[in-house]
Amino acid sequence: TLASFGPDHFDAVMASNILWGHVGSVASAVLAGASAYILYPNIKYCFLVIGFSALIAVIFVRFLPEGDPLMGRGFKGKVALDESGQEEIIEGAPTEDLQHEQEAASYMSVFSDRNTFV
């Protein structure tokens, strides 16, 4: 989410993602309950609904936008998506030279920082 929408739109988009994730979970549970009610003696088949829901989610993951790897690491990227899914050019985006100067922190430096454990 951060790599696709950037830090400016992260909160709104993440809230929307969580909402739709919960809606999908509730719909899957309702369908599983309805199939168990309809197929009462053989309720073991109601678990197939959850399996099919997971399979559909795996299939549609490939349609999600890839995003900018720089923004996913917390750097300033060139292009982001706004809340409506339209591309917008980020003001003050780094040039090619500046992109090579940006370097993410290593795991060792993050885990050895005192603030990480406090």
Number of C-alpha atoms within 10 A of each C-alpha: 19 21 23 24 28 26 16 14 16 17 15 12 21 14 11 13 13 11 12 12 12 12 12 14 15 12 14 19 17 13 17 19 16 14 19 18 13 12 13 12 9 11 14 11 14 20 16 12 19 17 12 12 17 13 11 11 12 10 10 9 9 9 7 9 13 10 18 19 14 19 20 17 14 13 19 22 25 17 19 24 21 18 15 7 12 9 13 12 12 15 10 9 14 17 10 8 8 9 14 9 9 12 10 10 9 8 9 8 10 12 11 10 11 9 8 9 8 5
